[in-house]
Amino acid sequence: MIVAAGLTPAWQQILVFRQLQVGHVNRAHEAVWCGSGKVLNVGAALHQLGAESLTISPVGGATGQQIRDDFARRGIPARWVSTNAATRVCTTLLDQVTGATTELVENSTALTEFELAQYAEAFADGVRSASHVVLSGSLPQGTAPSYYRDLLERTSARTLLDIRGRELIECLPLRPFLVKPNREELATTVGRPLTTDDDVATAMAEVRDLGAEWIVVSNGPASLFVLGPSGLHRIEPPQVQAINPIGCGDSLTAAVAAQLARGETPLDAISFGVTYAAHKASQLLPVAIV
């Protein structure tokens, strides 16, 4: 079983405009709501890919109930940790004329110490029979940077991390199997801009030296870099007509985990994940339908 874990879900609104004009009244001709945020995107993708999975996420308020209902309707196995604060709402604006995607992100509300403790217990119980754990998303404000490390100390499963910055650095001594920042997140983690591909390769080597076995760095539709025991690899994503790129990175991580759980080699799993993520970009929802 694969566990998708994270602390920053969202109730997502996707609005489609023929042409978005800033400073004017804009009328969307299509509107869709769904559970999203990294942890929910990974959990939904794992389920869509046919992997045995469990999503563990905090939810609260009316928006949290909508997420519960959404996952129940889609048949996605989940364990919810109730919070006093309502789950945030994020909005994606899609401009069909320019192809531009605008994301309006509400930051997650801080979780109480009691809620964080409840989540840790739910995580420890949920990973008992897990072969893989995908931990993704930022920490809510006020959460200790070591929180994710503390979670990972409670599992012996193979871990895949889609996190960045201090919380990623904290986890690296535990030797995660794979970490997957995008180029911007890698720059945040090493604390400097990454202007060239050589800069990216150097930063990847630094992160691997700190404990990650494999590091995958995505860059939207551009080349993806992979560094592992066999050296540095470059993978070119297939070219697609992008509709909504939001959730592509989460789809990539989920697909890699699903293939690893099926016994695929890391490079084959990553190659499959790149193709799956590109397919997702050509669809409206945060998780691809195949």
Buried (B, 14 or more C-beta within 10 A) or exposed (E): BBBBBBBBBBBBBBBBBEEBEEEEEBEBEEEBBBBBBBBBBBBBBBBBBEBBBBBBBBBBBEBBBBBBEBBEEBEBBBBBBEBEBBBBBBBBBBBBEEEEBEEEEEEBBBBEEEBBEBBBEBBEEBBEEBBBBBBBBBBBEEBEBBBBBBBBEBBEBBBBBBBBBBBBBBBBEBEBBBBBBBBBBBBBBBEEEBEEBEBBBEBBEEBBEBBBBBBBBBBBBEBBBBBBEEEBBEBEBEEBEBBBBBBBBBBBBBBBBBBBBEEBEBBEBBBBBBBBBBBBBBBBBBBBEE
